[in-house]
Amino acid sequence: MLPITNDAIVLGILLTVLALIFVTAQLESGFWKRFYTVFPPLLLCYFVPALLHSPLGILDPAQSQLYFVTSRYLLPASLILLCLSVDLKGVISLGPKSLIVFFAGTLGVILGGPIALLMVSQLFPSLIPVSADELWRGLSTIAGSWIGGSANQTAMKEIYNVSNDLFATMVIVDVAVANIWLGVYYTLLIIAKKLIVGFVLIIEQ
């Protein structure tokens, strides 16, 4: 009978879904390579389990303690393992300039979003349909993702009590902005290389 309420079965289904996504994302040719060029794996990791809840009705988070267990025990453990894997000696060896750039980028991520949204809300008050309280909570998850990855993003959701609907929206924003910016970055990189080659040819002449 649906929805499935046995936590062990729910965990098995979710792990299988995530494993299939990560395995197919590693394939370097064929359909999957083209598929993940359009749909980022991280987005599917959120989107596919959400489909299992609604509209498919296979899983129901309200009838399971799995989310409570994973958010209270597995998430802190994953953050500890993430910190243990950091090569602090290698980071320090990069030198002061690299560390300054890193911390400046971190500060920019934390402050840039609220400043941009404050400007937009002043210029176009009706453009953002959520309250200021919801907005800063949602932005905390994006900042967490850009600074420390998806595990950190989920931790921000728990710390600042971000609603599931708002979190889903922020995940889409996070992935979409990152991919759009990456496309712009590569385009600018190609243009910059062509300009450099052109300048070199002009100088040589």
C-alpha positions as CSV (number, residue, x, y, z in Angstrom):
1,M,0.0,0.0,0.0
2,L,1.1,3.5,-0.8
3,P,2.6,5.6,0.6
4,I,5.5,3.5,1.9
5,T,5.9,4.1,5.7
6,N,8.7,1.6,6.6
7,D,11.8,3.8,7.2
8,A,14.2,1.0,6.1
9,I,12.5,0.7,2.7
10,V,12.2,4.5,2.3
11,L,16.0,4.8,3.0
12,G,16.7,2.0,0.5
13,I,14.6,3.7,-2.2
14,L,16.3,7.1,-1.6
15,L,19.8,5.6,-1.6
16,T,19.1,3.7,-4.8
17,V,17.8,6.8,-6.5
18,L,20.8,8.8,-5.5
19,A,23.2,6.0,-6.5
20,L,21.6,5.8,-9.9
21,I,22.0,9.6,-10.4
22,F,25.6,9.6,-9.3
23,V,26.6,6.6,-11.4
24,T,24.9,7.8,-14.6
25,A,26.4,11.3,-14.0
26,Q,29.9,9.7,-14.2
27,L,29.3,8.3,-17.7
28,E,31.3,10.2,-20.3
29,S,29.4,9.3,-23.4
30,G,26.0,8.7,-24.9
31,F,22.6,9.8,-23.7
32,W,23.5,10.4,-20.1
33,K,26.3,12.9,-20.9
34,R,23.9,15.0,-23.0
35,F,21.2,14.6,-20.3
36,Y,23.4,15.9,-17.5
37,T,24.6,18.8,-19.6
38,V,21.0,20.1,-19.4
39,F,20.0,18.8,-16.0
40,P,22.6,19.1,-13.3
41,P,23.0,16.0,-11.0
42,L,22.6,18.1,-7.9
43,L,19.2,19.4,-9.0
44,L,18.0,15.8,-9.7
45,C,19.1,14.7,-6.2
46,Y,16.5,17.1,-4.8
47,F,13.9,16.9,-7.6
48,V,13.5,13.1,-8.1
49,P,12.9,12.3,-4.4
50,A,10.4,15.2,-4.3
51,L,8.6,13.5,-7.3
52,L,8.3,10.3,-5.2
53,H,6.3,12.3,-2.7
54,S,4.2,14.4,-5.0
55,P,2.7,13.7,-7.4
56,L,3.6,10.0,-7.4
57,G,2.6,9.5,-3.7
58,I,5.1,6.7,-3.1
59,L,6.7,8.4,-0.1
60,D,5.3,10.6,2.6
61,P,7.8,12.4,4.8
62,A,5.1,13.2,7.4
63,Q,4.7,9.5,8.2
64,S,8.5,8.8,8.4
65,Q,11.1,9.5,11.1
66,L,13.9,9.2,8.5
67,Y,14.3,13.0,7.9
68,F,14.6,13.6,11.7
69,V,17.3,10.9,12.0
70,T,19.3,12.0,9.0
71,S,19.1,15.7,9.9
72,R,20.1,15.2,13.5
73,Y,22.7,12.4,13.1
74,L,23.9,11.8,9.5
75,L,24.1,15.5,8.6
76,P,26.4,16.5,11.5
77,A,28.5,13.4,10.8
78,S,28.9,14.3,7.1
79,L,29.9,17.9,8.1
80,I,32.6,16.5,10.4
81,L,33.9,14.2,7.7
82,L,33.9,17.1,5.3
83,C,36.0,19.2,7.7
84,L,38.4,16.3,8.3
85,S,39.0,16.0,4.6
86,V,40.2,19.6,4.3
87,D,43.9,19.9,3.6
88,L,44.6,22.8,6.0
89,K,48.4,22.6,5.4
90,G,47.8,22.8,1.6
91,V,45.4,25.7,2.1
92,I,47.9,27.6,4.3
93,S,50.7,26.9,1.8
94,L,48.7,28.9,-0.9
95,G,49.9,32.1,0.7
96,P,48.2,35.2,2.0
97,K,47.0,36.5,-1.3
98,S,45.0,33.3,-2.1
99,L,43.6,33.3,1.4
100,I,42.6,37.0,1.1
101,V,40.8,36.2,-2.2
102,F,39.1,33.2,-0.6
103,F,37.8,35.2,2.4
104,A,36.8,38.1,0.2
105,G,34.8,35.8,-2.0
106,T,33.2,34.3,1.1
107,L,32.2,37.7,2.4
108,G,30.9,38.6,-1.0
109,V,28.7,35.5,-1.1
110,I,27.3,36.3,2.4
111,L,26.7,40.0,1.8
112,G,26.2,40.2,-1.9
113,G,22.8,38.4,-2.0
114,P,21.1,40.5,0.7
115,I,22.4,43.8,-0.8
116,A,21.3,42.8,-4.3
117,L,17.8,41.8,-3.0
118,L,17.5,45.0,-0.9
119,M,18.2,47.1,-4.0
120,V,15.7,45.1,-6.1
121,S,13.0,45.3,-3.4
122,Q,13.4,49.1,-3.2
123,L,13.3,49.5,-7.0
124,F,10.6,46.8,-7.7
125,P,8.7,46.1,-4.5
126,S,6.2,43.7,-6.1
127,L,8.9,41.6,-7.8
128,I,9.7,39.5,-4.7
129,P,6.6,37.7,-3.3
130,V,8.1,36.5,0.0
131,S,8.6,38.3,3.3
132,A,12.0,39.7,4.3
133,D,12.2,37.1,7.1
134,E,11.7,34.2,4.7
135,L,14.1,35.8,2.2
136,W,17.1,36.0,4.5
137,R,16.5,32.5,5.7
138,G,16.4,31.2,2.1
139,L,19.6,33.2,1.2
140,S,21.4,31.5,4.1
141,T,21.0,28.2,2.3
142,I,22.5,29.6,-0.9
143,A,25.4,31.1,0.9
144,G,26.0,27.8,2.7
145,S,26.0,26.0,-0.6
146,W,28.4,28.3,-2.4
147,I,30.8,28.3,0.6
148,G,30.6,24.7,1.8
149,G,28.6,22.6,-0.7
150,S,25.2,20.8,-0.4
151,A,25.8,19.4,3.1
152,N,26.4,22.9,4.4
153,Q,23.3,24.1,2.5
154,T,21.2,21.5,4.3
155,A,22.7,22.5,7.6
156,M,21.7,26.1,7.0
157,K,18.2,24.9,6.3
158,E,18.0,23.2,9.7
159,I,19.7,26.0,11.6
160,Y,17.5,28.8,10.3
161,N,14.2,26.7,10.0
162,V,13.8,27.2,6.2
163,S,10.5,25.8,5.0
164,N,10.5,22.9,2.5
165,D,8.8,25.0,-0.2
166,L,11.3,27.9,0.1
167,F,14.2,25.5,0.3
168,A,13.2,23.8,-2.9
169,T,13.0,27.2,-4.6
170,M,16.4,28.2,-3.3
171,V,17.9,24.9,-4.6
172,I,16.6,25.7,-8.1
173,V,18.0,29.3,-7.8
174,D,21.3,27.9,-6.6
175,V,21.7,25.4,-9.4
176,A,20.3,27.7,-12.1
177,V,22.5,30.7,-11.2
178,A,25.6,28.6,-10.8
179,N,25.1,27.0,-14.3
180,I,24.2,30.2,-16.0
181,W,27.2,32.0,-14.5
182,L,29.5,29.0,-15.5
183,G,28.2,29.4,-19.1
184,V,28.9,33.2,-19.0
185,Y,32.3,32.5,-17.5
186,Y,33.3,30.1,-20.2
187,T,32.0,32.4,-22.9
188,L,34.1,35.3,-21.5
189,L,37.1,33.0,-21.2
190,I,36.8,32.1,-24.9
191,I,36.4,35.8,-25.9
192,A,39.4,36.8,-23.7
193,K,41.6,34.2,-25.4
194,K,40.6,35.4,-28.8
195,L,41.3,39.0,-27.8
196,I,44.7,38.1,-26.4
197,V,45.6,36.2,-29.6
198,G,44.5,39.2,-31.6
199,F,46.6,41.6,-29.6
200,V,49.6,39.4,-29.9
201,L,49.2,39.3,-33.7
202,I,48.9,43.0,-33.9
203,I,52.0,43.5,-31.7
204,E,54.0,41.1,-33.8
205,Q,53.1,43.0,-37.0
